[in-house]
Amino acid sequence: MRIVLFISVCLFCFNAQAAGPAVPAMLDRSVWPEHLTTPVLFDVASRAEILAFAHALLASESQDETGLKARLGLKKINMVSLNLIRQRLWARLLENYQFAQQSCEQDASFCVLVEDMEMLRERAENFQVADDSFYAAWAAPSRAFHERYLNELLRMAALFPLVSSEIERYNSDELTGDELNDRAFLLTFDSGPTVVGGTTDWLTEYLRQQKLNAAFFVLGKNMQMRLEKSAVPEVQGLYKQQCVGLQGWEYRSHSQWLDWQSSVQRSAVLLQQVLPDNYLPLFRPPYGHRRADSAEYFRAQGLKVSLWNIDSQDWNRNISAQQASERVLTLMLLWRRGVIVFHDIHNKVETALPWLIANTAQSGLQWQDCHDYP
């Protein structure tokens, strides 16, 4: 019976993932008429994205369970989980809007009085952009983006905790990016390192040139392969000034893999031996998958689970480098702080990251020093 149950859960998880949206939410930022050249203009754009997402979130609450199943393409959904995560999203939106409205005296665009949750929900219900507005070209594309992005979140919420993901924590030791201050963002890169001369080499050098650092979550197997071609000092030079956490030995789900503990331990030992000055005691679960009962194990290993709240989707073949960077910027405006995920095994980051940094350079945000996280 245990074997049958295990296989059933695995098949459900696989089908749930395979049936996911092939095309992620994307927004062409050129429809927004202003560049984010000041902190005030960052707030204007942030208020707009918050109200647009809140409008979509409120509208979704009118659907019953049958309607949500059809909307999300799922046969079964966890309504308790979905509703709890909705509440958390509302709380975050309220907090974010209150941060964003602090600059309303300098620019009143998208400024409406929001003092509590009831007022936010009312503003969300009435939110619309006039046809003759300066921001009219943004309205319809933004509406489409937030409906699609909300579907991404609701789908993960509807499957949690049977299918674990970054949508929710299992315990207070898990990190999501909510720990950061307003306007603070941590850059992270998954699944490296690449072969010698690959994207990892370009990326770490680029970050040093920009006087920035990031957290690289590496696969033990990839690191071992890199060490077969490079001496230890060369690998240490590769990650100079950067931080390195682990993603396990292989990129596979750590929720059902019987050897998941060995995957974590082998990777941690290797990284501490090779990169003791760069090592962060953080584990980034592939796909966001980890066991609900794993907290005690990670505490015993001196590790914390590092999740994320801003996914570039750069791994997705249906999204270009430019679209990945624009998606990230839109989500930065919406969530106002958090952990951004790119992958240094994909070369899209060579286009996406410079664009993102250039288009936020004057916006008043802070790139979180990886050495101070958490």
N, C-alpha and C positions, 0 to 999 in steps of 0.2 A: 504493500500500500504506500509506503514512504517513497519507493522508486516511482510509482505511478503518479503520486502527487508532485514529486520533483519535476518529472517530465511535463506534466500538465502546466505547472507554473512557468517552466522554461518556454513552452510553446506559446502560452499567453503573452509572456513578455516579448517574445520575438514578433508575434503577430501585431502586438500593440505598437512596437517600434516601426515595423514594416509598413503599417497603415498610416503612419504619420504624414503630415503635409510635405509634399515634395518640394514645394516652393515656399521659402520662408518669407516673413514680412520684410518688405523693402520700401524705402522712400527716397525718391530723388530730391536731395536737399536743395537743388536749384529752384524748386517751387517756393522756397522760403525767400522772401525778398530782401533780407538783411544778412550781412555777414556778422559773425559773433565777435566783433572787434572791441567790445567792452563787457565788463561783468553785467552791466544793466541789460545789454542786448541778449546776453546769455539767459538772463531771467525772463525777458519777454518771450523768447522761444520756449523756455522751460514751462512757463505758465500755459502757453498754448498747447503744448504736448500733454501736459497733465490734465487739462480740461477735456481735450479730445479723447484721451484714454478713459477718463472717468465717465464720459458720456457713453462710450462703448461698453464699459463694465456695468453701468446701471441698466442699459438696455438688455444686457444678457440675463439679468435677474428676472425678466418677464417670462423667460422660457421655462417650461416644466422639464422633468427628467427625460421624458420621451423626446422633447424638442432638442435638449442638449445632446442626447445620444446621437441624433441625426446630424446635428451641427458638427460634432466632434468626430464622427465616423467610428463610434465605439458601440459595442453591444452591451457592455456593462460599465457603469461609472460609479464612483464612490462619492455620493452627494455630501456626506459628512465632511470628507476631506475637501471637496470642492468649495463648500460654503465657508469652511474655516480659512482657506487660503484667500477667498474673496475678501473676508473681513480683514486679513492682514494687508492685502493690497489697498483697501480703502484707508487703513490707518497710515500706510506709507504715503499715499497720495495727499492726505490731509497735511501731514508733516512737511512734505515737499512743497506743497503750494504755499504754506505759511512761510517757508524760507524764501520762496520765489517772489512773494508779494512785498517783501521788505524794500524793494527798489521801486515800488509803484509811484512814489513821489517824483522820481526822475523820468519815468516813462510809464504812462497809464495803460498801455496796450495790454489787453487780456486781463486787466485788473478788475476783479469783482470781490466784494467783501466776503471773506470766508473765515468765520471764527470757530466753527465746530463742524462735526460730521453732518449734521442735518443741513447746514448751509452749503456744504460742499456738494451733497447729493442734489440739492435744489439747483445749484449753479450748473452741475453736470447735466441735469435734465433739460435745462433751458439753453444749453450751449449751442450756438450756431454762428457762422461767419457770413456776414451779408455779402450779396453778390457784387456790390460796389466797394467792398473793403480792400484796403491795401494788401491784405493777406488772402484774398479770394482764391488765388491760384493754388494756395496750399491746402485749402479746406477739403476738397474731395480726395486728393491723394493721401492726406493725413487720415481721413476717415477710413479709407481702405487699409492703410497700414495698421491702424490700431485695432480694427476688427480682426485682421489676420494674426497680429501679434497676440491679442487676447486669446484667440483660439489656441495658440501654442501653449500659453500658460494654463488655460482651463483644461486642456487635454492632459498635461502632466499632472495637474491637480486631481483630475477625475481618476487617474490611474494610481495615484499615491495612496497607500504605501506598498501596494502589491508590486508596482514597478517604481523603484526608487529613482529619484532625479534631483536636480538642483532646486526644484520648486519649493522644497520644504526641508527643514532640519529634523533629525531624529532626536537630537539632544543639544544642550547649550554649548557643548565643546565644538560643534561644527560651525565653521565660519562661512559667511555668505556675502560679505561686503557691507552689510548693514552696520558693521562696527566702525566704519570710517566716518569722518566728518563730512558735512555738506561740501560739495564741490571737489571732493577727494576721490581719486580713481587709481586703482592698482592695475598695471599692465601685467598680464600673465600669458605664457606661451606653452602649449601642450605638445607632448609626444615626440620631442627631439631626443638626442641631437641628430642632425642630418649627417651625411657623409662629409668628409673633409672638403671644404670649399663650397658647401651647400648653404641653404638659407640661414641656418643657425649662425654660421660664420659672419654672413652679411649683417644679420640682425644685431648680434651682440656688439659688433663694431659700430653700427649705426647708433645704437643706444648710447654708447660711450661718447661718440661725437656730439650727441645732443645733450650730454651730461644728465642722462636718465638711466634708471635701472628698472629691472622687471624680475618677476618670479618665473623661472623656467621649470616646468614640471616634466621631468624626463622619464623615459622608459628604461628600466635596467638593461634590457636586451640591446637597445639602441646605444646606450652608453658603453656597454661591453664591446660592441662592434666598433665603435669609434676608438676605443682604447687599443684595439688590435691594429689600427692604422696610425694612431698618434700616441706619442709618449705622454705620461701623466703631466709633466710641466706644460705641454702644449694644450691639453684639455683645461688645465687650470687657467692658462692664458685666455682661452676661448671664453670662459665665464668670468673673467676679471671684472670686479665691481658689481656683478649680478648676483642674484640669489637662485638657489637650485633646490627644488623639492622633488618628490617622487610621484610617479603615476602607476607604480607597479612594474613588474618585470615585462609584461606584455599588455597590449591594449585590448583588454577583454573585460567583460563584466565581472566585478568582484563581489557580486551579490549571490551568485549561484556556483561560482568556480570553487571546487573543493580545495584547491591549492592556493587560495587567495592570501592566506597568512604568510606562506612562504614567499609569494610574489612581493608582498610588502617588505618583509624582513630582508630578503636578498638585495632588493633595491636600496633600502636604507643603509645597509652595511657597506655596499659598494660606494655610494655617494659620500658617506662619512669618511671613507678611506681616501678617496680621490679628491674630493672637494670639501675638506673640513671647514674652510673659511667662508664658503658660499652656502653651506647646507642650511636649509630651513626644515624644521621638523613638521612638514606639512604633507599630507597625502591628498592628491587630486584624483578622485575615482573616475575611471573611464566611463563615459555615458552618464556620469553622476550616480552610477549603481554602487551601492554598498549595503551591507546587512544591517537590519534594524537593531540587532543585538551586538553590534561590533564596538560600541563605545568603550567597554571595559578593556578590550584588546588594545585599542588605540591608546588609551591612557597608559596601559602597561608598557607600551612601546615608546611613550613620550611623544606621540604624534597627535596632530589634530587634522580633521577632515576639512579641506579647503574647497568650498563650492564657488559659485559665481552667480551673478545676476545680469550680466551683459554679455550675450553670446554673439560673436561676430558672424557665426555660421559660415566662416571661410572654408570649412571642409566640404560644404555643399556644392556640388557641381552646377547647381542652378543659380548660383549667385557669383557675380564678378567681384574682383578686388575692390572696385569703386563702390559697388553696392554694399559690400561688407562694411566698408568704412563709414558709409552714410547711415547704414543701419545702427552701427555702434554710436555714432554721434546723436542720432535721434533718441536712443535709449539712455544715453548720458543725460540728455535734457529732461527726459521723463523721470529717471530715478535719482539724478543729482549726486549720487555717490555709488561706489561699488567696485566690483572686480570684473575686469574685461578679459574675455578669453579669445585669443588668436591661437594659431598653430604654426610653429616654426618649421614643420615638415612640409608646409604648403607655401609656395612662393608668392601667393596673393598678398602676404603681409608686406612684401617689399614695396608694393604700391599703396596698400591700405594705410599702413602706419604713418608714413610721411604726410599723406593727405590729412589724416586725423590730427596729427600734431600741428601742422600748419594752420588748420582751420579752427583750432582751439587756443592758439598761442596767446591771444589777447583777451580771452574770455574770463580770466580770473580763476580758472580751475587749478587744482594742485595734483600733480602726479605723485602718488604715494611712494615713499621710499620703501622698497621691498624689505630692507633690513629692519624696519620698524613695524612690520606687519606679522602677526597681529599685535 
